[in-house]
Amino acid sequence: MTQALNIIYNVDAISHPLTGIGRYTHQLGLQLQNQPLIKDLKLYSGGRWPSDFESLADNNRWLARARRFIPMKSLALRVYHAQRSRGLQRLATSLNDYVLHSPNFILMPFDGPSVATIHDLSHVHYRQTQPRYRLQFLDREIPKTLARANHIITVSESVKSELISTYGLSEDQISVTYLGVDRRFKPLPVVDCQEVLTTFDLNHRHYFLAVATREPRKNLIRLIQAYAGLPAQIKKQYPLVLVGDRGWLNHELNQLIKQHQQHIRLTGYLDQSQLHQLYTGATMTLMPSLYEGFGLPIIESMACGTPVMTSDVGAMQEVAGGHALLCCPLEVDDIQDKLQWAIDNPKWRQQAAVNGLNHSQQFSWQNCAEATIKAYEKALQ
């Protein structure tokens, strides 16, 4: 009989704005607390045991403010990591029968078994897209995490392969747990999208949508260059909507957005309800990233019945599963050709919407939680 599990779950990633890893941490945690095999789930954040998930995003807002405004970020990150590590050692001295799970890359020292989720290796393969302080931190801490961990989780087979080839891990040290789609993401009637369409002066099924933090790995410069090369009439009929927080290393991108602002809607970060409406109303969701560990907007868009264009590399191609329009992320002309092709082929868009919707059904947070529990059990072997 499978033994009951006691879990310490690090929830620092659940802070505003709640983007990819924060949403993974939140949605997985909500599922884990309802799993019958988990006897006790202790949430840990910054030297304390939070009582529930609902207040975390607001309570951890100071983390988001610190990340954005504190100078000497490398030092600040190191100090914070040291403080939370000491806090865990103090609070968990008698909890070595628990499994510690860090869903956001880095493990703290812990006397019991531990599991870490490694979402991607962008700090290895796309160093030019990362802030220097983040590179320094990950270069120092990822090897420590891999040495400490009894088991590793990745969110795609692509990242699993990269971990094996880059760090020499074996197959049986790594489990793949695909991300899920929030059950709220589903096709909506036109009338239910009207509020957000009116807010951003959009027409239903007459805009391109990109959901991404404005940082270099998302390849938004090439996307905008490709979009800018489309005929003027298409740009008038199909504005480009950019959803996401302001990011980093984006001076050139921001200048390009200003240059083409007549046809670009910049929304900033949106809550899940507004994002749901925008997904559902879009002509197509665009994710021509240079690199992703998974690519959550791909399956979120598909779940809303909206076709997707994404890159023909790595985890994006894997997650799309043959149901998206694929482009070469390094070639502006190819991105532009695929945008034009999608406009010219409404029958493909209709069929891709149906196929994508069906494909998205296999990605659930329940499945993710069950696969994660199996990873915990492997950590105890």
VOKELUM-642617 format. One record per residue: y, z, x of N, C-alpha, C, CB in turn; residue in three letters. Coordinates in steps of 0.001 Angstrom, whole numbers, plus 500000, padded with zeros to 6 digits. Atoms other than C-alpha are relative to their C-alpha. Glycine has a CB too. Layout:
<rs>
YZXYZXYZXYZXALA...
</rs>
This chain:
<rs>
498801500000500847500000500000500000501258500000500889500001501242499038MET498758500085499233503464499083501266500767501305499891500868498824499512THR499296498731500011505439502159502294501414499853499451500043500585501398GLN498611499984500455508749503104500707500925499977501211500283501248499114ALA499084500210498886511750502252502862501276500805499816500332498519500146LEU498689499357499942514805504283503825500898499143500891499896501479500541ASN499144500969499304517717502087504888501408500568500185500059498665499217ILE498568499813499747521090502683506540500614498605500077500267500834501332ILE499453501352500159523216499671505596501475500009500378499810499484498542TYR498630500007499495526401498984507572500862499061499155500033499576501491ASN499223500771500970529071497801505126501437499746500455500013500718498674VAL498648500256499507532126497354507371500512498615499622500038500158501500ASP499582501378500297532142493632506537500565499849498594498829499056500174ALA499490500094501369533001494378502906501448500462499994499138500849499009ILE498569499709499978536760494230503311500756498763499541500464500440501420SER499185501089500528539512492135501799500632499213501156501096500549499048HIS500560500869501034539629489120501885498497499826500194500697498632500013PRO501452500021499954535925488938501040499528498560500166499394500638498723LEU500470501348499704534743485743502752498492500032500256500756499406501223THR501438500211499929531263484550503769499138501199500346499742498977500964GLY500857498893499576529780487474505697500223501225499130500256500345501468ILE499731498898500901531504490030503501499300499834498664501478500139499787GLY500676500248501276530113488390500386498490500140500157500351498599499463ARG501433499795499719526639488256501948499668501487500017499607499352501352TYR500241498564499899526853491954502795500049500663498631501022500647500931THR499821499408501319528057492818499308498862499609499047501346499574499414HIS501006500464500952525660490674497286498596500468500382500030498481499906GLN501306499517499561522628491577499398499872501498499727499788499704501502LEU500040498559500219523510495270499200499787500361498542501270500630500493GLY500185499742501422523781495161495417498552499781499581500923499108499178LEU501409500259500312520299493659495265499084501056500613499595498613500496GLN500868499035499313518811496085497785499949501335499267500480500218501433LEU499989498690500656519880499146495823499143500019498734501428500398499658GLN500851500073501191517759497919492904498562499613500310500576499016499024ASN501359500382499614514621497084494879499084501219499961499988499361501410GLN500884498824500139511682499380494011499412500493501315498874499676499061PRO500567499577498716510425499413497615500979500822500835499558498788500792LEU499010499232499239513666501006498837500190501363499348501356499240500082ILE499915498628500493513540504764498415501424500534500073499067500904500792LYS498626499524499822517014505503499791500790498945500751500034501361500759ASP499091500948499354519902503165500681501306500722500277500234498727499113LEU498761499330499609522682504876502624500982498955500509499735501089501084LYS498949500894499532525898502896503011500761500699501119500958499592498837LEU499258499432498874527676503393506321501211499137500309499098500128501247TYR498790500716499614531243502437507218500934500928500758500709499417498764SER498959499324499229533478503689509992499918501503500059501288499644499463GLY500138498559499849532061507197510391499840500772498710501159500519500712GLY500177499302501270531403507972506713498888499336499198501319500015499191ARG500984500537500939528848507480503948500731499658498697498826501026499746TRP499391500347501291530637505572501136498993500198498866500513498536500013PRO500901499662501103529229506446497731499516498784499220500685500948499061SER500401501164500795529122502967496163500654498745500555500376500192498511ASP499478501285499538529867499280496672501338499650499364499002498905499710PHE498874500503500782532576498944494067501356500276500647499971500608498628GLU498702499639499428535348500692495990500172499530501444500184501494499935SER499962500290498567534515499313499435501080499006500397498675499479500438LEU499042501033499611536678496175499469501410500565500084499961498835499010ALA498667499390499973539782498216498617500103501071501081500334500607498635ASP499954498923499015538881501199500808500028499483501431498816500915499816ASN500035500566498649538291498929503809501149499037500268498689499288500223ASN498869500903499777541582497060503427500688500270501335501009500131498865ARG499353499682498718542885498890506480499329499253501141499961501516500269TRP500680500798498975540227497055508522500585498591500053498480499938499723LEU499428501341500051541604493722507337501404499989500592500030499483498558ALA498639499930499446545172494798508142499958500167501506500788501157499366ARG500109499796498558544091495972511582499636498702500705498959501078500312ALA500412501262499374542360492675512328501154499019500078498841499375499230ARG498939501000500063545470490759511355501212500375500852500430499800498567ARG498706499629499435548319492772512834499952500757501335500722500825499019PHE500015499196498779547125494955515730500051499095501239498739500900500038ILE500015500728498735548126493564519140498863500521500876501361500134500731PRO501095499607499095545604493763522002498697500147499201500344501341500742MET501121499909500924542828492952519526498691500286500713499879498727499206LYS501238499739499267540123493014522188499812501493500212500004499267501352SER500064498561499797540931496638523008499776500717498668501287500505500674LEU500135499361501308541302497567519323498569499865499477500996499387498997ALA501368500221500469537912496034518490499022500867500763499614498531500139LEU500890499172499181536264497849521371500107501475499608500329499825501493ARG499798498605500381537800501172520368499368500282498645501495500340499970VAL500578499786501326536794500752516732498474500022500066500470498907499030TYR501459500038499894533223499813517651499473501300500626499551498776500839HIS500426498740499377532975502877519909500097501161499014500852500298501247ALA499818498903500969534314505151517151498931499966498913501396499921499359GLN501006500055501063531952503869514481498607500286500554500024498628499308ARG501287499689499369529036504121516942499824501508500146499893499316501378SER500062498540499889529854507766517639499811500645498632501274500542500665ARG500128499466501351530210508374513910498575499900499481500938499275499062GLY501380500147500445526744506995513218499084500960500738499526498567500198LEU500836499070499230525191509021516026500153501424499475500365499945501498GLN499754498659500517526811512142514575499352500200498626501502500261499914ARG500477499851501373525812511488510956498494499766499852500743499047499105LEU501392500428500185522344510052511549499030500668500964499901498509500158ALA500861499353498999520870512518514024498608500312499474500644501275500486THR501309499651500556518029513440511659499424498886499126500105501280499191SER500406501099500876517557509997510089499214498922500743501221499382499349LEU500731501015499247515266508291512595498803499428499250499538500576501297ASN501008500628500855512818507582509763500632498927499103499293501066499137ASP499297501071500702515434505165508383500014498739500870501452500435499638TYR499745501261499301515879501493509301501493499709499906499148498819499395VAL498594500386499977519423500615510367500109498485499900500696500517501284LEU499761501447500124520579497168509193501482499728500156499485499454498633HIS498643500525499888523754495559510460499996498566499489500523500074501474SER499963501365500525524402492488508271501097499140500613500179500038498515PRO498877500711499391527322491463510497499885500027501524501341500620499551ASN500214500255498579525910490642513961499661501230500840501204499365500556PHE500047499009498927526412493856515930499338501302499552501404500284500504ILE500664498715500242524094496870516005500670501108500790498513499918500365LEU499574498791499311525286500345516867498769500702500564500792500942499045MET501141499229499485523075502631518979499407500878498899500430500873501206PRO500689499249501055520465504287516759498596500324500501499950499188498646PHE501293499562499472517307506280517509498811499426499234499926501503499977ASP501094500554500789515245504682514740499938498487500122500148500398498541GLY500106501465499983514210501061514091501261499351499435498769499541499200PRO498772500658500432516994498539513530499804498504499847501122500277500982SER500020501426500316517613495040512193501438499502500003499305499724498616VAL498669500604500015520604492754512733499911498596499418500612499965501426ALA499884501377500478521660489590510903500949499250500916500497499950498523THR499189500884499152522907486910513298500273498743499183499271499656501377ILE499668501088500918524755484387511145500137498654500684501269500317499281HIS499818501266499280525531481774513767500217500301501470501197499183499422ASP499702499866498569526039481158517471501217499158500352498783499578500863LEU498781500764499731529494479605517251500677500467501278500968500115498828SER499385499499498773530613481852520115499334499423501244499934501519500036HIS500705500667498898528049480029522292500307498507500007498477500229499889VAL499952501454500066528304476441521070501395499433499747499080499526498934HIS498646500488500318531947476169519918501029501039500411500137499677498484TYR499145498939499486533826478573522126501483499670499814499700500243501474ARG498593500397500134537052476558521832500544500283498609500162498524500318GLN499546499742501370537178477393518117500171501488499714499019499404499008THR499993498550500217537130481173518613501157500666500744498667500613500450GLN499002499224499262539881483653519503499358500672501217500653501061499081PRO500537499450498748539480485030523011499431501409499809501092500026501073ARG500476498615500169539121488655521857498627500029499339501003500820499161TYR501300500039500674536196487695519598498912499552500973500048499054498777ARG500965500446498998534453485813522419499617501132500945500564498827500794LEU500267498896499081534807488776524745499099501049499360501310500643500452GLN500784498990500709533401491154522139498565499538499796500641500323498652PHE501349500495500271530439488972521174499212499761501286500069498713499190LEU500689500190498711529620488056524787499437501319500509500959499398501049ASP500431498689499520529335491751525529498953500624499076501201500933500130ARG500807499229500949527676493017522344498763499282499464500847500395498858GLU501181500697500535525275490272521190498753500261500843500264498493499927ILE501209499682499222522890490748524155499515501433499791500263499774501475PRO500402498619500271522933494508523520499290500094498653501225500938500025LYS500602499981501335522155493931519851498593499418500036500870499218499003THR501324500637499926519256491586520639499010500899500727500092498633500710LEU500885499075499282517859494180523065499637501205499144500657500466501297ALA500238498812500830518194497029520533499123499695498788501325500583499534ARG500582500298501302516894495233517468498476499961500048500531498679499487ALA501445500151500180513306495639516340499671498697499292499432501180499212ASN500184501292500646513769492513514268501368499380499750499201500143498671HIS498766500745500213516417489806513777499872499161498738500327499106501220ILE499900500877501156517470488033510592500999498893500311500421500793498728ILE499018501087500017519104484600510509500043499441498586499646498876501048THR499829500506501362520367482767507444499635498527499875501429500207499548VAL500500501372500058518938479345508331498992499801501121501164498968500109SER500950500361498947516122477791510324500731499473501221498999498954499493GLU499218500548498886518773476059512446500444501100500954501222499241499474SER499546498907499136520185479349513713498804500696500655500838501019499192VAL501210499439499396516676480710514265499603499197501238498840500019498978LYS500346500845498856515939477744516535500971500192501156499977498536499585SER498995499789498952519208478312518407499787501328500714501409499951499406GLU500259498702499376518390481981518998498817499922500960499737501065498928LEU501186500145499149515000481031520411500355499246501276498867499268499242ILE499694500821498824516402478349522731501078500618500884500438498620499563SER498873499449499231519554480264523794499662501333500643501213500165499105THR500242498638499518518285483828524169498526500290500300500503500989498982TYR501400499823499642514551483319524629499215500897499060499913500546501364GLY500757499210500961513492485188521495498770499222499546500880500381498790LEU501205500653500508510060484470520074500107499800498493498743500828500345SER499992500299501444509344483074516600499809501253499159498908498990499661GLU500339498856500850507880486329515325501025501125500061498655500537500390ASP498916499013499965510998488305516262501080499730498968500619500031501369GLN498903500459500850513107486416513707499481499630498618500718498799500639ILE500263500412501376513018486098509918501214499239499470499678501231499096SER498941500761500651515033483543507931500127500466498552499713498471500070VAL499722499603501392516630484811504705501183499165499510500309501556499883THR498919500833500525518611482102502953500927500811499103499430498806499227TYR499035499343500874521772483211501197499768499588498545501439499660500433LEU500136500292501421522059483214497418501299499509499396499524501224499260GLY498825500393500774524453481987494777500249501068498948499810498592499341VAL499627499075501068526294484450492581499670499355498654501519500377500082ASP500439500560501283524870483976489079501167499557499119499164501019499254ARG498836500449500771528397483540487756500341498548500269501200500865500313ARG499704501394499677528605480153489494499062499082499222499870499747501525PHE500742500929500841527490477610486902501008499020499405499192500753498875LYS499060500948500618528973474558485153500783500656498863499246498766499472PRO499119499457501039531896475374482853500549498871499134501160500807500631LEU499269500973500813533439473544479897501403499784500572500084500474498525PRO498675500331499467536713471826480734501034501048499613500445498625499502VAL498997499055500485538679474301478634499995501288500812499762500315498529VAL500091498764499225537420477209480760500532499849501420498569500468500048ASP499406500242498674538838475592483914501515499823499917499370498759500647CYS498624500450500176542257474886482439501028500934500629500296499848498541GLN499021499051499463543983478074483601500306499716501473499487501437499839GLU499765500220498573543477477423487305500482498572500257498719500283500806VAL499517501372499829544002473656486932501503499928499730499239499033499062LEU498569499972500314547376474318485333500789500691501104500241500707498660THR499314499250498938548280476842488026500307499121501199499156501192500441THR499829500813498794547818474278490794500289498533499689498763500098500863PHE499599501347500412548891471182488811498908498977500323501316499601500687ASP501158500853499740545449469553488858499425499481498692498925500766500789LEU500714500556501136543448467356486517498494500111500229500409498532499766ASN501448499809499924539770467940485770499318498767500592499425500305498607HIS500752501034499286537482465895488072500894498992500706499096499277499044ARG499090500893499277540490464435489837500645500717501181501084499460499057HIS499530499453498730540789466336493116498800500280500896500837501293499778TYR500974499577498998538860466961496319500253501473500323500091499112501293PHE499895498562499738538141470603497166499345500344501329499353500812498861LEU500584499444498773537607472279500544500222501503499993500625499346501285ALA499941498538500007536810476004500700499677500479501402499012500618498946VAL500208499649498594537296477300504233501195500764500533499754498743500848ALA498931499370499234539290479710506350500620498957500917499469501217500818THR499320501017499201541896477689508231499857500330501482501496499898499607ARG500285499798498580540309477831511682499249498777500515499170501312500237GLU500433501293499460539124475078514067498577499578499645500123500030501463PRO501397500376500247535382475234513361499824499301498661499108501228500054ARG500115500610501327536002474146509771500406498525499991500852500765499009LYS499761501443499819537231470745511049500991499438498984498686499238499897ASN499064500434501028540104470582508586500996498962500518500745501194499450LEU499087501012499462542275468520510937499420498606499786500269500246501506ILE500609501318500195539817465609510905499883499670498511498611499944500667ARG500091500244501442539321466038507162501339499501499459499568501286499256LEU498684500414500495543061465768506511500378498626500551501073501040500383ILE499729501325499437543382462809508891499245498918499238499618499960501484GLN500791500957500771540582461058507006500584499808498606498543500465499903ALA499411500072501343542092461886503636501326499239500030500214501418499427TYR498689500644499898545543460734504796499870498490500127500773500556501190ALA500213501433499847544067457308505597499556499288498738499000499767501052GLY500385500622501263542989456703501995501199499287499372499432501056499028LEU498885500685500671545063454334499836500881500983499238499468498930499040PRO499030499099500623548190455914498378499643500304498551501394499399500070ALA500331499793501403546986455456494811498879501014499832499610498685499355GLN501091499027500066543775457416495494500524501400500279498884499638500998ILE499444498676499690545722460259497081500838500534498842500853499937501275LYS499226499571501165548006460333494060499087500489498890500880498859499490LYS500937499642501063545036460494491687499100501167500380499151498807499640GLN500956499001499524542904462806493867500621500838501121498702499319500492TYR499452499125498952544924465487495697498892500783500690501037500970499408PRO500930499187499210543189467560498365500401501458499857499995499567501505LEU499749498585500225542913471257497517499307500808501088499513500435498594VAL500527499165498921542467473688500413500047501462499574500802499785501316LEU500126498597500394541223477165499465499547500810501197499008500168498819VAL500461499141498914540993479934502057501131500738500681499252499191501013GLY499035499177499285542712482533504175500564499236501200499349501319500458ASP499228500764499019545089481536506976499308499831501348501316500661500213ARG500814500229498814542620481999509861500717500161501329499438498657499936GLY499499499856498628543471481459513543499983498652500705499158501031500790TRP499938501208499166544215478827516207500274498763499142498681499817500789LEU499813501040501008545699476643513474501414499414499963499664500552498655ASN498630500528499989549209475614514563500014498502499701500668500270501360HIS500050501451500224548299471901514707499602499694498559499009499331500980GLU500432500196501378546506472154511370501143500245499025498829500920499676LEU498900499683500907549482473795509685501094498930500025500595501353500358ASN499030501085499892551794471089511004499525498771499236500247499646501469GLN500568501161500700549458468408509626500063500197498487498540499760500443LEU499900499703501438549366470117506229501430499760499506499571501467499712ILE498605500224500379553172470105506116500323498508499937500939500700500989LYS499733501438499935553209466426507070499488499273498752499354499401501256GLN500627500671501151550990465525504108500038500877498742498544499630500331HIS499972499016501074552050468260501697500172499385498617501100500977500246GLN499822500662501295552862465751498955498673499910499243500594498592500195GLN501297500193500637549132465322498312499018501147500266499399498704500471HIS500876498868499683547753468704499470500450501233499233499991500284501521ILE499733498718500658547524471898497430499380501096500866499420500033498525ARG500446498895499160547276475017499578500007501263499134500920500167501279LEU500060498892500961546044477905497419499968501366500651498798499850499128THR500276498704499405545378480648499946498664500527499505501121500993499682GLY501250499369500431542550483091499261500000500158498486499806501376500688TYR500131499864501448541283483068495658498848500927499653499793498631499346LEU501118499170500445539135485480493713498877499111499459500463501014498917ASP501189500763500373535674484442492517500185499238498689498808500928499887GLN499782500678501270536816483555488996500796498711500186500721500924499028SER499191501197499751539502481137490196499215498973500809501300500370500736GLN500800500907499181537168479677492815498954499290499141499318500769501151LEU500990500570500912534504479140490152500613498849499197499452501088499048HIS499341501044500784536963477165488031500313498776500853501283500539499372GLN499664501129499132538056475045490992498761499216500406500731500488501243LEU501250500704499717534484474253492002499629499081498834498862501006500274TYR500492500712501167533633473188488471500869498795499659499928500936498815THR499096501084500362536697470994488036500156498916501045501318500555499702GLY499760500931498894536522469167491386499202498703499861499656500668501319ALA500747501248499861535504465561491956498844500193500968500921498860500481THR501004499749498978533651466668495062500497501123500908499697498709500819MET499680498962499020533538469665497398499703499460501394499191501313499723THR500092500566498656534070468807501070499803501109501027501262499177500333LEU500237499026498936532593470755503988499524499282501266498958501061499549MET500377500730498788532647468557507104500172500834501266500819498735500113PRO499804499082498880532525471549509465499334499484501270499456501380499653SER500664500284498727531717471211513138498677500743500098500905500379501176LEU501180499143499832529189474018512803500050501094498947499935500615501441TYR500144498885500931527954476514510221498648500658500231500141499526498523GLU501291499331499979525248479131510181499239499801498706500180501469500266GLY500609500279501297524613478376506509500860498981499235499835501314499175PHE499141500890500774527500476882504500499956500323498521499600498559500222GLY500101499509501369527800478910501293500688499092498969500589501379499923LEU499384500880501004530277476519499563499125498818499587501302499479500527PRO500880501117500366527568473825499619499212500338498745499036499659501156ILE500844499683501154525258475623497221500810500594498857498896500966500404ILE499138499524501088528059477311495282500533498823499188501171500837500560GLU499506501188500685529527473908494477498888499341499195500589499007501006SER501127500597500717526115472512493568499651500793498750498783499906500911MET500311499154501153525498475487491262500997499804498869499972501462500414ALA498974500259501011528731474574489446499949498566499478501377500284500573CYS500149501366500472527543471000488928500948499017500635500178499960498549GLY499061500862499287529868469441491504499358499466501270501298500760500333THR500620500568498795528657467020494213500715500452501267499999498473499926PRO499544499468498720529144467824497886499939498921501074499153501218500414VAL500083500719498731530006466026501101500026501036501110501170498958500160MET500030499061498883529053467905504245499533499282501261499077501203499685THR500323500598498708528191467317507898498511499733500139500470500900501128SER501388500418499821524996465634509021499322500736501153499937498504500238ASP500521499236498861524196468387511527499585501398499556501054500088501125VAL500335498589500057522465471759511724499736500551498619501069500764500604GLY500281499269501221522409474263508908500572499325498764500538501388500107ALA499415500652501176524672472207506631499054498952499426501345499352500359MET500972500992500453522205469341506476498753500691499440499616499052501158GLN501168499238500453519377471879506103500223500575498598499687501135500990GLU499717499355501283521013473741503211500188498961498898501251500888500109VAL499774501041501004522059470536501423498693499405499497500879498900500573ALA501330500398500434518395469538501321499884498576499496499552500906498949GLY500074501400500420519020465809500918500771499697498734498583499612499804GLY499308500179501275521298466279497896501512499934500154499640501119499062HIS498562500126499750524729465882499514500271498690500727500533501206500826ALA499536501137499213526701462984500949500288500519501401501273499320499359LEU499878499497498633526499463402504735500945499128500810498627500063500677LEU499074500708499127529180462472507262499859500520501419501452500155499507CYS499918499535498617529592462672511025501308500774500155499922498799501019CYS498766499198499992532080465540511487500972499621501104499657501450500134PRO499138500349498873533455464111514741500708498663499814499190499965501269LEU499450501339500194534375460699513311500868499959498746498869498959499903GLU499053500043501112537497460528511154499701498808499099501450499929500521VAL500263501203500794536627456992510058498793500184499092499782498797500915ASP501187499790500821533206458074508817500304500933498827498858500572500850ASP499599499099501088534664460966506828500793499235498955500832501184500543ILE499176500783500923537224458602505312499149499018499197501090499243500770GLN500870500958500695534563455992504483499182500693498915499061499299500999ASP500810499285500974532449458613502705500849500471498807499312501197500666LYS499104499646501105535426459827500654500239498796499093501342500532500539LEU499770501226500783536177456270499581498735499610499235500446498835500924GLN501270500369500635532498455620498832499736500874498779498835500126501003TRP500218499095501127532297458694496611500888499642498812500259501442500424ALA499099500418501075535332457558494612499482498727499336501428499778500544ILE500444501296500511533852454069494236498651500053499291499927499017501126ASP501355499916500536530443455346493067499844501185499049498991500111501138ASN500099498889500963530773457542489964498567500282499559500847499700498779PRO501398499759500381527078457036489098499305500889501026499241498666499857LYS500581499114498964526130458604492453500493501426499781500378499509501443TRP499463498663500199528447461532491736499296500702498843501505499936499745ARG500682499402501145526813462098488357498579500427500360499970499017498831GLN501375499658499640523289461994489787499963501108501041499266498768500522GLN499943498948498982524249464129492803500304501354499374501055499665501060ALA499693498742500694525671466743490430498743500585499374501076499779498917ALA501248499535500619522348466942488560499023500481501057499361498885499163VAL500949499636498941520243466975491730500428501269500731499859498852501000ASN499498498818499310522465469535493412499853501254499175501438499811500369GLY500155498856500887522422471823490398498558500494500015500426499636498571LEU501417499622499940518616471779490399499651500631501348499109498774499748ASN500273499501498645518507472325494177500530501411500181500620499074501049HIS499357498700499790520844475314494006499216501148499378501400499980499431SER500705498938500711518480477221491710499037500776500897499245499417498833GLN500937499299499122516170478102494604500693501046500880499268498997500879GLN499247499068499168518955480091496327500505501156499134501187499280500708PHE499575498844500781519238483559494786500092501225500905499024500260498824SER499871498763499228520318486955496083498765500873499848501243500773499565TRP501273499294500163517091488380494660499004499523501054499428499782498573GLN500887500536498967515110486043496940500423500479501388499991498465499952ASN499478499544498714517376487004499842499608501455500247501532499841500051CYS500343498579499859516754490725499205498513500175500281500392500779498732ALA501443499872499783512981490282499003499618499574501412499227499164498973GLU500268500433498628512941488346502287500523501016501009500633498630500260ALA499426498986499115515163491023503860499086501216500089501396500420499508THR500936498867499995512729493781502846498799499701500894499526500323498563ILE501107500378499110509950491863504607500413500122501467499534498558499699LYS499495499838498632512138491837507719500049501477500385501402499368500138ALA500014498572499732512558495624507439498572500479500329500564500773498790TYR501391499596499762508791496003507250499523499547501371499082499430498913GLU500367500468498658508386493894510393500625500874501074500431498543500198LYS499339499126499034510872496164512169499236501304500195501424500298499552ALA500756498749499940508571499097511433498602499825500598499884500592498613LEU501350500251499476505425497437512789499898500319501490499604498544499757GLN
</rs>
